[in-house]
């Protein structure tokens, strides 16, 4: 899964009256490279970089560039209609700040499916940022940074639909493949009907709009954004607290984990991540997650 409050982590409830969409597969090109000027005084896309250039040292998979992968684009996190057009967003600019602090003039962004990332099937990258929840099961095949964001599961339905905390277990539910949301629905909600599994957020939303499912369950951050995009035809009616949080993902055995973890900790301390939340996530939100009713699984 990919939502919301951690004390020392940028929190949705603190930023907002606002929502974001996320992690749909990218189209129109699956990689791009952005470059600063040779003196490092430029920026990557529309990002504002902070901290000292060259303050950390990385052993990157490609010389001179930080290779970042994700399930792209993802509004608020990776802004752009295609991967090649991405030029801003919380996680994109988080990566740009890491590249800057590593003294790298290039930032290479590549689209990789979410399932491939969390299963450890993709290896040729330095860091993955894709609203990825940290779990012990995933730690068996990949490594995670300390948390930088937090996460609940939201319930997205057609506006006016009869889906409640009391009857959700008998409804037709949809989830996204490879997510902790899918695990939560299967193992905790235990609905009467086997949940339908979809490859990505776009397919999940389309199935809901088409009436193939009664509710879509995935990150609050994602479903709030989908509700906003729908211009009133969809609504987020509830959320389940999971205690989960997002972390940067590294290939197993990464030589860069310690250095990047240090950079992320510094960005939390110096306010960079809070600023990214305010700049990008608050603009992408259409409602405050804190006011969405919290449901309990039976």
C-alpha positions as CSV (number, residue, x, y, z in Angstrom):
1,X,0.0,0.0,0.0
2,X,1.0,3.2,-0.3
3,X,-1.4,7.6,3.9
4,X,-0.9,9.5,7.1
5,X,0.4,10.7,10.4
6,X,3.9,10.2,11.8
7,X,5.2,12.5,14.5
8,X,8.6,13.3,12.9
9,X,7.4,12.6,9.4
10,X,5.4,15.1,7.1
11,X,1.8,14.3,8.0
12,X,-1.3,14.6,5.8
13,X,-3.4,16.0,8.7
14,X,-0.9,18.8,9.2
15,X,-0.7,19.9,5.6
16,X,-4.1,20.3,4.4
17,X,-7.3,20.7,3.2
18,X,-6.3,19.0,0.2
19,X,-5.8,15.2,-1.7
20,X,-3.7,13.5,-4.0
21,X,-3.7,10.7,-6.5
22,X,-1.1,8.2,-6.9
23,X,0.7,5.4,-8.4
24,X,-0.8,4.6,-11.8
25,X,1.4,3.1,-14.5
26,X,3.1,5.6,-16.7
27,X,2.7,5.9,-20.4
28,X,4.4,7.7,-23.3
29,X,8.0,6.7,-22.5
30,X,9.3,4.8,-19.4
31,X,12.4,6.8,-18.5
32,X,13.8,10.3,-18.5
33,X,17.0,12.1,-17.3
34,X,17.1,15.5,-15.9
35,X,20.4,17.4,-15.5
36,X,21.6,20.4,-13.5
37,X,24.3,22.7,-14.7
38,X,27.9,21.6,-14.2
39,X,28.3,23.8,-11.1
40,X,25.2,22.3,-9.5
41,X,23.5,25.6,-9.1
42,X,20.5,24.6,-11.3
43,X,17.6,22.4,-10.3
44,X,16.0,19.2,-11.5
45,X,12.7,20.1,-13.2
46,X,10.8,22.6,-11.0
47,X,12.4,21.3,-7.7
48,X,14.1,23.6,-5.2
49,X,17.1,21.8,-3.8
50,X,18.4,22.4,-0.3
51,X,21.3,21.3,1.8
52,X,25.0,21.1,0.9
53,X,25.9,19.8,-2.5
54,X,28.2,16.8,-2.3
55,X,27.6,16.2,1.5
56,X,27.1,12.5,0.9
57,X,28.9,10.0,-1.3
58,X,27.0,7.4,-3.4
59,X,28.1,4.4,-5.4
60,X,25.5,4.7,-8.2
61,X,24.5,2.1,-10.8
62,X,25.3,4.6,-13.5
63,X,28.2,7.1,-13.1
64,X,27.1,10.7,-12.5
65,X,23.4,10.1,-12.1
66,X,21.0,8.9,-9.4
67,X,18.7,6.3,-10.9
68,X,15.3,6.4,-9.3
69,X,12.4,4.1,-10.1
70,X,8.7,4.2,-9.2
71,X,5.2,3.4,-10.4
72,X,4.7,6.5,-12.5
73,X,3.3,9.1,-12.9
74,X,1.6,9.7,-9.6
75,X,-0.1,13.1,-8.9
76,X,1.3,15.0,-6.0
77,X,4.2,12.6,-5.8
78,X,5.4,12.6,-9.4
79,X,3.7,15.2,-11.5
80,X,3.4,14.9,-15.2
81,X,1.1,13.3,-17.8
82,X,3.9,10.9,-18.8
83,X,7.2,9.7,-17.3
84,X,9.1,11.9,-19.7
85,X,7.1,15.0,-18.6
86,X,7.6,14.5,-14.8
87,X,9.1,17.7,-13.4
88,X,7.9,18.1,-9.9
89,X,6.2,16.3,-6.9
90,X,7.0,15.2,-3.4
91,X,9.0,12.1,-4.2
92,X,10.5,13.4,-7.4
93,X,11.8,16.5,-5.6
94,X,12.9,14.3,-2.7
95,X,15.0,12.3,-5.2
96,X,16.3,15.6,-6.7
97,X,17.4,16.7,-3.3
98,X,19.2,13.4,-2.7
99,X,21.0,13.7,-6.1
100,X,22.0,17.3,-5.2
101,X,23.4,16.3,-1.8
102,X,25.3,13.5,-3.5
103,X,26.8,16.0,-5.9
104,X,25.3,14.3,-8.9
105,X,24.4,16.4,-12.0
106,X,21.9,14.0,-13.3
107,X,18.7,12.4,-12.1
108,X,17.4,9.4,-14.1
109,X,13.8,8.4,-13.6
110,X,12.4,5.1,-14.7
111,X,8.9,3.5,-14.6
112,X,8.7,0.1,-12.9
113,X,5.6,-1.7,-11.9
114,X,4.8,-1.6,-8.2
115,X,4.6,-5.4,-7.9
116,X,8.1,-5.7,-9.4
117,X,9.5,-3.2,-6.9
118,X,8.2,-4.8,-3.8
119,X,8.9,-8.3,-4.9
120,X,12.6,-7.5,-5.5
121,X,12.4,-8.4,-9.2
122,X,13.8,-5.0,-10.3
123,X,17.5,-4.4,-9.3
124,X,19.1,-1.9,-11.6
125,X,18.4,1.2,-9.7
126,X,19.7,3.2,-6.7
127,X,16.5,4.1,-4.9
128,X,12.7,3.5,-5.4
129,X,10.2,6.0,-4.3
130,X,6.6,4.9,-5.0
131,X,4.5,5.4,-1.8
132,X,5.7,2.0,-0.6
133,X,4.6,0.8,2.8
134,X,7.3,-0.8,4.9
135,X,6.5,-4.4,5.8
136,X,8.5,-7.3,7.3
137,X,7.5,-9.5,4.4
138,X,8.9,-7.0,1.9
139,X,12.1,-6.6,3.9
140,X,12.9,-10.2,3.0
141,X,13.7,-9.2,-0.5
142,X,14.4,-5.5,-0.4
143,X,15.7,-2.9,2.1
144,X,13.9,0.2,3.4
145,X,14.8,3.6,4.7
146,X,13.4,5.0,7.9
147,X,9.7,6.1,7.4
148,X,9.2,9.4,5.6
149,X,5.4,9.4,5.3
150,X,2.5,7.5,6.9
151,X,-0.4,5.4,5.5
152,X,-4.1,4.3,6.0
153,X,-6.4,2.4,3.7
154,X,-9.3,4.4,2.3
155,X,-12.7,3.2,0.9
156,X,-13.6,4.7,-2.4
157,X,-17.2,4.3,-3.7
158,X,-19.6,5.8,-6.1
159,X,-21.2,8.9,-4.6
160,X,-24.4,7.8,-2.7
161,X,-23.5,4.1,-2.7
162,X,-24.8,2.0,0.1
163,X,-21.4,0.9,1.5
164,X,-20.8,1.2,5.2
165,X,-18.6,-0.2,7.9
166,X,-21.3,-2.7,8.7
167,X,-22.0,-4.1,5.3
168,X,-18.6,-3.7,3.5
169,X,-17.8,-7.4,4.0
170,X,-20.7,-8.5,1.8
171,X,-19.9,-6.0,-1.0
172,X,-17.8,-6.6,-4.2
173,X,-14.4,-5.2,-3.3
174,X,-11.5,-4.2,-5.6
175,X,-7.8,-3.9,-4.6
176,X,-4.5,-3.2,-6.3
177,X,-2.1,-6.1,-7.0
178,X,0.9,-6.4,-4.7
179,X,-0.3,-3.8,-2.1
180,X,-0.7,-4.1,1.6
181,X,-4.2,-2.9,1.0
182,X,-4.9,-6.1,-0.9
183,X,-3.5,-8.1,2.0
184,X,-5.6,-6.2,4.5
185,X,-8.8,-6.8,2.6
186,X,-8.1,-10.5,2.2
187,X,-6.7,-11.3,5.7
188,X,-8.5,-8.7,7.9
189,X,-11.7,-7.7,6.3
190,X,-12.3,-11.3,5.0
191,X,-15.2,-10.3,2.7
192,X,-17.7,-12.9,1.7
193,X,-16.8,-12.5,-2.0
194,X,-13.2,-12.9,-3.2
195,X,-11.8,-9.4,-3.9
196,X,-11.0,-8.5,-7.5
197,X,-7.4,-7.7,-8.1
198,X,-6.3,-5.0,-10.6
199,X,-2.9,-4.2,-12.0
200,X,-3.0,-0.5,-11.2
201,X,-5.0,2.5,-9.8
202,X,-6.4,3.4,-13.3
203,X,-7.9,-0.1,-13.7
204,X,-9.2,-0.1,-10.2
205,X,-11.0,3.2,-10.6
206,X,-12.4,2.2,-14.0
207,X,-13.9,-0.9,-12.5
208,X,-15.5,1.1,-9.8
209,X,-16.9,3.6,-12.3
210,X,-18.2,0.8,-14.5
211,X,-20.1,-0.9,-11.6
212,X,-17.9,-4.0,-11.6
213,X,-17.1,-3.5,-8.0
214,X,-18.8,-1.7,-5.1
215,X,-15.7,-0.3,-3.4
216,X,-12.0,0.2,-4.1
217,X,-9.6,0.0,-1.2
218,X,-6.1,1.4,-1.3
219,X,-4.2,4.2,0.3
220,X,-6.2,7.2,1.6
221,X,-3.9,9.5,-0.3
222,X,-4.7,7.7,-3.5
223,X,-8.4,7.4,-3.1
224,X,-8.8,11.1,-2.1
225,X,-7.1,12.0,-5.3
226,X,-9.3,9.7,-7.3
227,X,-12.4,11.2,-5.7
228,X,-11.2,14.7,-6.6
229,X,-10.5,13.7,-10.2
230,X,-14.1,12.3,-10.5
231,X,-15.7,15.7,-9.9
232,X,-18.2,14.4,-7.5
233,X,-19.0,11.0,-9.0
234,X,-16.8,9.2,-6.4
235,X,-16.4,9.7,-2.7
236,X,-14.2,8.4,0.2
237,X,-16.6,7.1,2.9
238,X,-14.2,5.6,5.4
239,X,-10.7,4.6,6.3
240,X,-8.9,1.8,8.2
241,X,-6.0,2.7,10.4
242,X,-3.1,0.4,9.7
243,X,-0.1,2.0,11.5
244,X,1.9,1.7,8.3
245,X,4.3,4.2,6.7
246,X,6.1,4.8,3.5
247,X,9.8,4.2,3.1
248,X,12.4,4.6,0.3
249,X,13.2,1.1,-1.1
250,X,16.7,-0.1,-2.0
251,X,17.9,-3.2,-3.7
252,X,18.9,-5.9,-1.2
253,X,22.5,-5.2,-0.1
254,X,22.6,-1.7,-1.4
255,X,25.9,0.1,-0.6
256,X,24.0,3.4,-0.5
257,X,21.4,2.8,2.2
258,X,23.3,4.4,5.1
259,X,24.2,7.5,3.1
260,X,20.7,8.0,1.7
261,X,19.1,7.3,5.1
262,X,21.2,10.1,6.5
263,X,20.1,12.4,3.7
264,X,16.5,11.6,4.4
265,X,16.9,12.2,8.1
266,X,18.5,15.6,7.4
267,X,15.6,16.5,5.1
268,X,13.2,15.7,7.9
269,X,15.3,17.8,10.3
270,X,15.8,20.8,8.1
271,X,12.2,21.0,7.0
272,X,12.7,20.0,3.4
273,X,10.2,17.2,3.5
274,X,7.6,19.4,5.3
275,X,8.1,22.0,2.6
276,X,7.6,19.4,-0.2
277,X,4.4,18.3,1.5
278,X,3.0,21.8,1.6
279,X,4.1,22.6,-1.9
280,X,2.9,19.5,-3.7
281,X,0.6,17.3,-1.6
282,X,-1.6,20.1,-0.3
283,X,-2.3,21.1,-3.9
284,X,-3.2,17.6,-5.0
285,X,-5.6,16.9,-2.1
286,X,-9.3,17.7,-2.2
287,X,-10.2,16.9,1.4
288,X,-8.6,16.4,4.8
289,X,-7.9,12.7,5.6
290,X,-8.4,13.6,9.3
291,X,-12.2,14.1,8.8
292,X,-12.8,10.8,7.0
293,X,-14.6,8.4,9.4
294,X,-12.3,5.7,10.8
295,X,-13.8,2.2,10.4
296,X,-13.0,-0.9,12.4
297,X,-12.7,-4.3,10.8
298,X,-15.1,-6.8,12.3
